[in-house]
Amino acid sequence: MSFWEVAMLSRRDSLALTQSLLIWRRNTLNLGLIEISVSRDIGILSADLDNFHRDPADRIISATAVAHGTALITADSRILEWPGTLHRRDARTWLPEASILFSADRPVPPNRYQENYKQHRPQHDEGGPLRGFDT
């Protein structure tokens, strides 16, 4: 869903990427992001998020993080301010250099983000990257 949202924002000119969507997706996955499929349970959980706003994509993305006990990295203030149980990080402050990935007027040197991720990535447990963050 997150890749779909980025694609939609890019298509509407609300988000400028420095590379094609397919290359950006591949590079993002190469940084260690794990893509999780939407299951029936996640679909049901997304409908059960109390006091959450109505955007179905945000509901599914947030329910996926809740179901898997992973942190959600987002700049969406509605998600960041939601009072429910969800491990989350503000994308604007958690990894400030990541914002350059979305800037069309600033070139991205090759491998810079992969090296930055390797140096600053959080410790993770058996469950995979980004598990166990505090809200």
N, C-alpha and C positions, 0 to 999 in steps of 0.2 A: 504494500500500500504506500509506503514512503516513497519508493521509486516512482510509483504512479503519480503521487502528488507533485513531486518535483517535475515530472514530465508535463503535467497539466499547467503548473505555474510557468514553466519555461515556454510552453506553447502560447500562453496568454500574455507573454512578455512581462510577467510579474517577477520573473527571476532570470537573471543572465548567468549562464554557465560559461566557463572558459574552454569547454570542449563539448563534443557531441554527447547526447544523453547516454548512448550505449557505452562510449569510452568512459564517461564519468561514472556510470554504474560499475563497470569492471574495475576501475581504479579504486572506487570506494570499497568494493568487496575485497580487493587486494590489501587494503589497509587493515583488514581483520573483522569488518562488519559481517555479521552472520544474518543471512536472509531467512526468515521464518515464514512458513506457509500459514495461511489462515485456515483454521479448523472449524468444525461445527461448534465446538465448545467455545472458541474465541468469539464466534458470531453471537452466540447466546449471551456470553459475558458482556459483550459490547452493548447489548440492550439493557443490561442490569446495572450499568454504572450510574449510581445515584447522583443527582445534581450536576451531571456532565452536560455540556452543550450539545446541540443536536447534530453537528457535522458527523455523518456516518463514517467517513474515512478516519477522522480523529478518534472516534469511538473504537474503531477496529484496531488502529495502531496502539492506542492506550491499553485496550483489553489484551492485546498480544503481549505487551510488556508485563502487565499484571499476571497473566496466565503463566508466563515463563520466568517470572521473578527477576526480570532484567531491567536495567535502567533505560529510560527513554530520554534521548537527547533531543531537545526541541527548543525553538525560539518562540513557540506559540504561547502567548501570555494566558490564554484561556486554559490551556493544559497545565502550565506552570502554576497557576493560581487555584486550580481545582483542589478542593479540600480532601478528596478521597485518597485512599492508599495506593500510591504509585511511586516507585523510585524514579526520580527525574533529575535531569541536569539541564541548566540553561545553556543552550548551544552557543550563545553569544559570549559567555564568560568561561565555560568549561574548557573549551579549546579555541581561544580567540583567533588563532591563525586559520582555523577552518573557514572563517568567513571569506577569506581570499578565494577559496574554491568557487564562490558564487559571484565573483566580481569580474565582469567582462573587460574592465579597463586595467587590470593588473595581471601581468603574465605570471604563470605558475612554473617555477623551475622544476624540472623532472626529479622525481623521487624525494622532494623536500618534505612532503607530508607523510610519506611512508617512514622516513627517518625520524621526523618529529613524533609520529605515533609510537614508534619503537622506543623512543627515549621517555615519553610521557604517559604511555598507556597505563591504565590501572592494573593492579594485580588482580587476577581472576581465579576463581575456584574451579572445581571439576565441571561445573555447569556451563562454563564458557565465558567469553569476554563480557564485561560490564555487569556481572551479577554482584549483588550485595552492596550497592550504593545506598547511602542514606538519602532521604528526601531533603 
